[in-house]
Structures are given as structure tokens and as C-alpha cells.
Amino acid sequence: MVDRFQGLDPDAFRSALARFPSGVTIVTTRSASGTLHGFTASSFAALSLDPPLVLVCLDRGADCSPVFLAAERFIVNIVTPAHAELAIKFATKGENKFANGAFEFDESGHPILPDAAAVIHCELEQVAPGGDHVILIGRVHDARTGSGKPVTWYRGGFLHLGESAA
């Protein structure tokens, strides 16, 4: 499925990507049957201000991939240091991700982190292929900010804003 460049060392590529600090998000939705689903993503970005669009990348092999591809809406929760353990849980297959009760629900029953650095409500606008991932493009219909600082992912671990990187 993914083209490999002759001579590209996958470990060297992964190590190079780990040198780029990125934000951490927990993306959530509710399936048509009402089941909650979510995943951790560090590949998240603003795409457009007019219209308001964001993008987030989802591994095609994720258990929740079919649900997000069929979803009408999803929520992007920007993680704070207090959510680090939860972000690890949402990055792990087979976990009961919503068991700890950290989430509240919006008016449509979608899970949100009430103390997130920001919560961005999206309607699924488009899905684009991206190698071993799919790119979910969401039209933002509401965005709220919290008081917490976001956490970043760098070289395989969490880095809090204001900390020195090793």
C-alpha cells in the first residue's frame, strides 16, 4: 500500500519525524448505534479559516477507523498535561477508552474533555487518502478554549510547554 523509497531506512525516517514536536489531541465521536469511539492524534492542523476547516490523520488500521469514516461529526480535544495518561490509553488498541469518566457530552451526545486546552466541534467534510492513514477534513462549527496549556509530543514522550527538551 505504501510506496517505499529504495534505500530509505524506516527507523531513520521515524526518528527524524520524532524530532518535530507536535500537539496532542484526542479525537472523539459517537457511532450511529450510540457507541463512543476515539483515538489520539498528533497529526492535526488548521487547514482553512474561510471556510473554517481542520484536518486530522487517522491510521487506516485503527479499530475505530470505519466508525470515523462513516461519522457525520467528530470532536477534536486539545490535550493538556493532565490528559497524558488518557492520551496514551486512546493510542492503545483494545482499551476501554471511556471507562474513567473524564468526558462530558455536548448537545448531540459526542464526548468532550471539559478541561481541554481547546475543544473543536467538526462536521466531516471530506476524507482523503494518505498512505497508511486517512485524512479527515472537518468543517468547524464551534470552537472553545480552556485555561490549560497544551502538551506536545517530542521524541517519544510528552513535553510540557516551558520545559527544556533533552
Accessible surface in RSA format (square Angstrom, percent):
REM  Atomic radii and reference values for relative SASA: ProtOr
REM  Chains: A
REM  Algorithm: Lee & Richards
REM  Probe-radius: 1.40
REM  Slices: 20
REM RES _ NUM      All-atoms   Total-Side   Main-Chain    Non-polar    All polar
REM                ABS   REL    ABS   REL    ABS   REL    ABS   REL    ABS   REL
RES MET A   1   178.41  92.4  91.91  60.8  86.50 206.0  98.58  83.8  79.83 105.8
RES VAL A   2    76.19  50.1  57.65  52.2  18.54  44.7  59.79  52.0  16.40  44.5
RES ASP A   3   132.14  92.6 112.46 111.9  19.68  46.5  35.04  82.5  97.10  96.8
RES ARG A   4   186.86  78.5 155.81  79.4  31.05  73.9  63.67  87.0 123.18  74.7
RES PHE A   5   154.74  77.4 148.59  92.0   6.15  16.0 151.21  91.7   3.53  10.1
RES GLN A   6   189.85 106.2 150.22 109.8  39.63  94.4  62.42 132.9 127.43  96.6
RES GLY A   7    80.67  99.5   0.00   N/A  80.67  99.5  43.30 118.8  37.37  83.7
RES LEU A   8    83.94  46.7  62.93  45.0  21.01  52.8  68.13  47.8  15.81  42.5
RES ASP A   9    74.25  52.0  67.27  67.0   6.97  16.5  29.47  69.4  44.78  44.7
RES PRO A  10    74.66  54.4  68.10  62.1   6.56  23.9  71.07  58.7   3.58  22.3
RES ASP A  11   109.42  76.6 103.68 103.2   5.74  13.6  28.21  66.4  81.21  81.0
RES ALA A  12    54.75  50.3  42.45  65.5  12.30  28.0  50.01  70.4   4.74  12.6
RES PHE A  13   101.63  50.8  98.03  60.7   3.60   9.4 101.52  61.5   0.11   0.3
RES ARG A  14   182.31  76.5 180.36  91.9   1.95   4.6  60.40  82.5 121.90  73.9
RES SER A  15    48.12  40.7  42.49  56.7   5.64  13.0  29.43  62.7  18.70  26.2
RES ALA A  16    63.29  58.2  46.08  71.1  17.21  39.2  53.16  74.9  10.13  26.8
RES LEU A  17   104.91  58.4  96.13  68.8   8.78  22.1  97.26  68.3   7.65  20.6
RES ALA A  18    32.50  29.9  20.47  31.6  12.03  27.4  31.83  44.8   0.68   1.8
RES ARG A  19   118.53  49.8 102.90  52.5  15.63  37.2  43.99  60.1  74.54  45.2
RES PHE A  20   148.73  74.4 141.27  87.5   7.45  19.4 142.56  86.4   6.17  17.7
RES PRO A  21    64.76  47.2  55.04  50.2   9.71  35.3  55.23  45.6   9.52  59.2
RES SER A  22    25.08  21.2  18.51  24.7   6.56  15.1  19.48  41.5   5.60   7.8
RES GLY A  23    37.07  45.7   0.00   N/A  37.07  45.7  23.64  64.9  13.43  30.1
RES VAL A  24     3.94   2.6   3.69   3.3   0.25   0.6   3.69   3.2   0.25   0.7
RES THR A  25     2.84   2.0   2.84   2.9   0.00   0.0   2.84   3.8   0.00   0.0
RES ILE A  26     0.00   0.0   0.00   0.0   0.00   0.0   0.00   0.0   0.00   0.0
RES VAL A  27     0.00   0.0   0.00   0.0   0.00   0.0   0.00   0.0   0.00   0.0
RES THR A  28     0.00   0.0   0.00   0.0   0.00   0.0   0.00   0.0   0.00   0.0
RES THR A  29     0.36   0.3   0.36   0.4   0.00   0.0   0.00   0.0   0.36   0.5
RES ARG A  30    76.51  32.1  64.73  33.0  11.78  28.1  23.51  32.1  52.99  32.1
RES SER A  31    21.41  18.1  12.20  16.3   9.21  21.2  16.55  35.2   4.86   6.8
RES ALA A  32   122.48 112.6  69.92 107.9  52.56 119.6  83.76 118.0  38.72 102.6
RES SER A  33   100.98  85.3  57.41  76.6  43.57 100.4  57.89 123.3  43.09  60.4
RES GLY A  34    27.68  34.1   0.00   N/A  27.68  34.1  18.79  51.6   8.90  19.9
RES THR A  35    73.43  52.2  66.33  67.2   7.11  16.9  48.74  65.5  24.70  37.3
RES LEU A  36    42.36  23.6  28.89  20.7  13.47  33.9  28.89  20.3  13.47  36.2
RES HIS A  37    42.20  23.1  38.72  26.9   3.48   8.9  29.43  30.3  12.77  14.9
RES GLY A  38     1.65   2.0   0.00   N/A   1.65   2.0   0.00   0.0   1.65   3.7
RES PHE A  39    12.42   6.2  12.42   7.7   0.00   0.0  12.42   7.5   0.00   0.0
RES THR A  40    35.34  25.1  15.97  16.2  19.37  46.2  15.97  21.4  19.37  29.3
RES ALA A  41     6.46   5.9   0.71   1.1   5.75  13.1   6.46   9.1   0.00   0.0
RES SER A  42    45.77  38.7  33.63  44.9  12.14  28.0   5.66  12.1  40.11  56.2
RES SER A  43    58.89  49.8  49.24  65.7   9.65  22.2  20.44  43.5  38.44  53.9
RES PHE A  44    52.57  26.3  29.06  18.0  23.52  61.2  29.06  17.6  23.52  67.3
RES ALA A  45    43.69  40.2  37.96  58.6   5.73  13.0  43.69  61.5   0.00   0.0
RES ALA A  46    84.14  77.4  56.48  87.2  27.65  62.9  57.06  80.4  27.08  71.7
RES LEU A  47    83.23  46.4  55.36  39.6  27.87  70.1  57.66  40.5  25.57  68.8
RES SER A  48    32.74  27.7  19.14  25.5  13.60  31.3  21.94  46.7  10.80  15.1
RES LEU A  49   169.21  94.2 149.26 106.8  19.95  50.1 149.66 105.1  19.55  52.6
RES ASP A  50   135.48  94.9 108.47 108.0  27.01  63.9  32.26  75.9 103.22 102.9
RES PRO A  51    48.22  35.1  47.53  43.3   0.69   2.5  48.22  39.8   0.00   0.0
RES PRO A  52    59.28  43.2  58.09  53.0   1.19   4.3  59.28  48.9   0.00   0.0
RES LEU A  53    25.22  14.0  23.37  16.7   1.85   4.7  23.37  16.4   1.85   5.0
RES VAL A  54    11.08   7.3  11.08  10.0   0.00   0.0  11.08   9.6   0.00   0.0
RES LEU A  55    40.15  22.4  40.15  28.7   0.00   0.0  40.15  28.2   0.00   0.0
RES VAL A  56     0.00   0.0   0.00   0.0   0.00   0.0   0.00   0.0   0.00   0.0
RES CYS A  57    29.68  22.4  23.58  26.3   6.10  14.3   3.15   8.0  26.53  28.6
RES LEU A  58     2.60   1.5   1.91   1.4   0.70   1.8   2.60   1.8   0.00   0.0
RES ASP A  59    67.90  47.6  65.30  65.0   2.60   6.1  14.69  34.6  53.21  53.1
RES ARG A  60    89.08  37.4  71.80  36.6  17.29  41.2  23.30  31.8  65.78  39.9
RES GLY A  61    45.94  56.7   0.00   N/A  45.94  56.7  36.23  99.4   9.72  21.8
RES ALA A  62    21.32  19.6  14.92  23.0   6.40  14.6  17.01  24.0   4.31  11.4
RES ASP A  63    96.77  67.8  70.50  70.2  26.27  62.1  39.61  93.2  57.16  57.0
RES CYS A  64     8.01   6.1   6.58   7.3   1.43   3.4   6.02  15.3   1.99   2.1
RES SER A  65     4.86   4.1   4.86   6.5   0.00   0.0   1.28   2.7   3.59   5.0
RES PRO A  66    89.79  65.4  79.87  72.8   9.93  36.1  84.17  69.5   5.63  35.0
RES VAL A  67    31.96  21.0  26.60  24.1   5.36  12.9  30.95  26.9   1.02   2.8
RES PHE A  68     0.81   0.4   0.08   0.0   0.73   1.9   0.08   0.0   0.73   2.1
RES LEU A  69    74.33  41.4  55.60  39.8  18.73  47.1  55.83  39.2  18.50  49.8
RES ALA A  70    85.21  78.3  52.57  81.1  32.64  74.2  62.72  88.3  22.49  59.6
RES ALA A  71    14.19  13.0   0.71   1.1  13.47  30.7   9.54  13.4   4.64  12.3
RES GLU A  72   146.69  84.2 134.30 101.6  12.39  29.5  51.86 100.3  94.82  77.4
RES ARG A  73    36.85  15.5  35.58  18.1   1.27   3.0  27.48  37.6   9.37   5.7
RES PHE A  74     0.97   0.5   0.97   0.6   0.00   0.0   0.97   0.6   0.00   0.0
RES ILE A  75     0.00   0.0   0.00   0.0   0.00   0.0   0.00   0.0   0.00   0.0
RES VAL A  76     0.00   0.0   0.00   0.0   0.00   0.0   0.00   0.0   0.00   0.0
RES ASN A  77     0.00   0.0   0.00   0.0   0.00   0.0   0.00   0.0   0.00   0.0
RES ILE A  78    34.81  19.8  34.81  25.9   0.00   0.0  34.81  25.1   0.00   0.0
RES VAL A  79     0.00   0.0   0.00   0.0   0.00   0.0   0.00   0.0   0.00   0.0
RES THR A  80     9.38   6.7   9.38   9.5   0.00   0.0   6.32   8.5   3.06   4.6
RES PRO A  81    46.24  33.7  34.89  31.8  11.35  41.2  35.55  29.4  10.69  66.4
RES ALA A  82    88.24  81.1  45.37  70.0  42.87  97.5  58.72  82.7  29.52  78.2
RES HIS A  83     8.41   4.6   7.91   5.5   0.50   1.3   8.41   8.7   0.00   0.0
RES ALA A  84    21.97  20.2  21.60  33.3   0.37   0.8  21.72  30.6   0.25   0.7
RES GLU A  85   156.21  89.7 147.10 111.3   9.12  21.7  59.25 114.6  96.97  79.2
RES LEU A  86    11.96   6.7   7.64   5.5   4.32  10.9  10.39   7.3   1.57   4.2
RES ALA A  87     1.07   1.0   0.56   0.9   0.52   1.2   0.83   1.2   0.24   0.6
RES ILE A  88    86.67  49.3  86.53  64.5   0.14   0.3  86.61  62.4   0.06   0.2
RES LYS A  89    53.67  26.2  49.40  30.3   4.27  10.2  32.39  29.1  21.28  22.7
RES PHE A  90     2.38   1.2   0.00   0.0   2.38   6.2   0.00   0.0   2.38   6.8
RES ALA A  91    70.27  64.6  32.55  50.2  37.71  85.8  40.01  56.3  30.26  80.1
RES THR A  92    55.30  39.3  50.74  51.4   4.56  10.9  42.35  56.9  12.95  19.6
RES LYS A  93   135.47  66.1 114.43  70.2  21.04  50.1  81.71  73.6  53.76  57.3
RES GLY A  94    73.56  90.7   0.00   N/A  73.56  90.7  40.12 110.1  33.43  74.9
RES GLU A  95    78.89  45.3  61.91  46.8  16.98  40.4   7.38  14.3  71.50  58.4
RES ASN A  96   107.20  73.9  93.64  90.5  13.55  32.6  38.80  93.4  68.40  66.1
RES LYS A  97    34.77  17.0  31.80  19.5   2.97   7.1  13.04  11.7  21.73  23.1
RES PHE A  98    36.92  18.5  23.00  14.2  13.92  36.2  23.55  14.3  13.37  38.3
RES ALA A  99    66.80  61.4  28.77  44.4  38.04  86.5  38.50  54.2  28.30  75.0
RES ASN A 100    85.15  58.7  47.55  46.0  37.60  90.5  34.01  81.8  51.14  49.4
RES GLY A 101    60.50  74.6   0.00   N/A  60.50  74.6  34.58  94.9  25.92  58.1
RES ALA A 102    37.93  34.9  19.26  29.7  18.67  42.5  31.26  44.0   6.67  17.7
RES PHE A 103    18.80   9.4   4.61   2.9  14.19  36.9   4.61   2.8  14.19  40.6
RES GLU A 104    96.52  55.4  92.65  70.1   3.87   9.2  33.35  64.5  63.16  51.6
RES PHE A 105   103.54  51.8  75.51  46.8  28.04  73.0  75.51  45.8  28.04  80.2
RES ASP A 106    16.97  11.9   2.45   2.4  14.51  34.3   9.71  22.9   7.26   7.2
RES GLU A 107   145.56  83.6  98.59  74.6  46.97 111.8  75.07 145.2  70.48  57.5
RES SER A 108    54.20  45.8  28.06  37.4  26.14  60.2  21.99  46.8  32.21  45.1
RES GLY A 109    17.82  22.0   0.00   N/A  17.82  22.0  16.44  45.1   1.38   3.1
RES HIS A 110    16.82   9.2  16.82  11.7   0.00   0.0  13.75  14.2   3.08   3.6
RES PRO A 111     0.00   0.0   0.00   0.0   0.00   0.0   0.00   0.0   0.00   0.0
RES ILE A 112    23.19  13.2  23.19  17.3   0.00   0.0  23.19  16.7   0.00   0.0
RES LEU A 113     0.73   0.4   0.73   0.5   0.00   0.0   0.73   0.5   0.00   0.0
RES PRO A 114    68.42  49.9  32.70  29.8  35.72 129.8  38.45  31.7  29.97 186.3
RES ASP A 115    85.40  59.8  72.40  72.1  13.00  30.7  43.18 101.6  42.22  42.1
RES ALA A 116     2.88   2.6   0.00   0.0   2.88   6.6   0.00   0.0   2.88   7.6
RES ALA A 117    11.00  10.1   5.74   8.9   5.26  12.0   5.74   8.1   5.26  13.9
RES ALA A 118    13.97  12.8  13.55  20.9   0.42   0.9  13.97  19.7   0.00   0.0
RES VAL A 119    13.58   8.9  13.58  12.3   0.00   0.0  13.58  11.8   0.00   0.0
RES ILE A 120    21.02  12.0  21.02  15.7   0.00   0.0  21.02  15.1   0.00   0.0
RES HIS A 121     3.69   2.0   3.69   2.6   0.00   0.0   2.34   2.4   1.34   1.6
RES CYS A 122     0.20   0.1   0.00   0.0   0.20   0.5   0.00   0.0   0.20   0.2
RES GLU A 123    83.65  48.0  83.65  63.3   0.00   0.0  14.47  28.0  69.17  56.5
RES LEU A 124    39.36  21.9  14.69  10.5  24.67  62.0  14.69  10.3  24.67  66.4
RES GLU A 125    83.19  47.8  51.30  38.8  31.89  75.9  14.71  28.4  68.48  55.9
RES GLN A 126    99.89  55.9  92.30  67.5   7.59  18.1  26.46  56.3  73.43  55.7
RES VAL A 127    58.25  38.3  33.80  30.6  24.45  58.9  33.80  29.4  24.45  66.3
RES ALA A 128    21.73  20.0  21.19  32.7   0.53   1.2  21.73  30.6   0.00   0.0
RES PRO A 129   107.38  78.3  91.40  83.3  15.98  58.1  92.71  76.5  14.66  91.1
RES GLY A 130    30.73  37.9   0.00   N/A  30.73  37.9  19.84  54.4  10.90  24.4
RES GLY A 131    38.97  48.1   0.00   N/A  38.97  48.1  25.48  69.9  13.49  30.2
RES ASP A 132    74.85  52.4  73.72  73.4   1.12   2.7  19.99  47.0  54.86  54.7
RES HIS A 133    60.68  33.2  60.68  42.2   0.00   0.0  35.04  36.1  25.64  29.8
RES VAL A 134     4.37   2.9   4.37   4.0   0.00   0.0   4.37   3.8   0.00   0.0
RES ILE A 135    43.88  25.0  43.88  32.7   0.00   0.0  43.88  31.6   0.00   0.0
RES LEU A 136     0.13   0.1   0.13   0.1   0.00   0.0   0.13   0.1   0.00   0.0
RES ILE A 137    21.19  12.1  21.19  15.8   0.00   0.0  21.19  15.3   0.00   0.0
RES GLY A 138     0.00   0.0   0.00   N/A   0.00   0.0   0.00   0.0   0.00   0.0
RES ARG A 139    89.05  37.4  88.99  45.4   0.06   0.1  31.46  43.0  57.59  34.9
RES VAL A 140    25.54  16.8  17.85  16.2   7.69  18.5  17.85  15.5   7.69  20.9
RES HIS A 141    84.15  46.0  48.79  33.9  35.35  90.4  43.29  44.6  40.86  47.5
RES ASP A 142    43.13  30.2  36.82  36.6   6.31  14.9  17.35  40.8  25.78  25.7
RES ALA A 143    65.99  60.7  37.74  58.2  28.25  64.3  37.95  53.5  28.03  74.3
RES ARG A 144   138.22  58.0 132.24  67.4   5.97  14.2  54.18  74.0  84.04  50.9
RES THR A 145   123.86  88.1  91.88  93.1  31.98  76.2  61.09  82.1  62.77  94.9
RES GLY A 146    38.42  47.4   0.00   N/A  38.42  47.4  21.01  57.7  17.41  39.0
RES SER A 147   125.56 106.1  82.70 110.4  42.87  98.7  56.79 120.9  68.77  96.3
RES GLY A 148    33.19  40.9   0.00   N/A  33.19  40.9  22.94  62.9  10.25  23.0
RES LYS A 149   138.06  67.4 132.13  81.1   5.94  14.1  83.73  75.4  54.33  57.9
RES PRO A 150    46.30  33.7  46.10  42.0   0.20   0.7  46.10  38.1   0.20   1.2
RES VAL A 151     0.10   0.1   0.00   0.0   0.10   0.2   0.00   0.0   0.10   0.3
RES THR A 152    23.78  16.9  23.78  24.1   0.00   0.0  22.20  29.8   1.57   2.4
RES TRP A 153    83.32  33.4  82.35  39.9   0.97   2.3  61.17  32.6  22.15  35.9
RES TYR A 154    45.92  21.4  37.98  21.6   7.93  20.6  13.89  10.4  32.03  39.5
RES ARG A 155   113.13  47.5  83.90  42.8  29.22  69.6  17.84  24.4  95.29  57.8
RES GLY A 156    55.21  68.1   0.00   N/A  55.21  68.1  27.47  75.4  27.74  62.1
RES GLY A 157    26.55  32.7   0.00   N/A  26.55  32.7  26.27  72.1   0.28   0.6
RES PHE A 158    54.69  27.4  27.99  17.3  26.70  69.5  28.04  17.0  26.64  76.3
RES LEU A 159    34.10  19.0  34.10  24.4   0.00   0.0  34.10  23.9   0.00   0.0
RES HIS A 160    62.01  33.9  61.25  42.6   0.76   1.9  33.24  34.3  28.76  33.5
RES LEU A 161    87.64  48.8  70.43  50.4  17.21  43.3  72.72  51.1  14.92  40.1
RES GLY A 162    87.57 108.0   0.00   N/A  87.57 108.0  42.94 117.8  44.63  99.9
RES GLU A 163    95.66  54.9  71.88  54.4  23.78  56.6  35.56  68.8  60.10  49.1
RES SER A 164   108.43  91.6  78.65 105.0  29.78  68.6  45.72  97.4  62.71  87.8
RES ALA A 165    55.92  51.4  25.34  39.1  30.58  69.6  26.57  37.4  29.35  77.8
RES ALA A 166   118.21 108.7  70.81 109.3  47.41 107.8 106.78 150.4  11.44  30.3
END  Absolute sums over single chains surface
CHAIN  1 A     9479.5       7031.2       2448.3       5505.0       3974.5
END  Absolute sums over all chains
TOTAL          9479.5       7031.2       2448.3       5505.0       3974.5
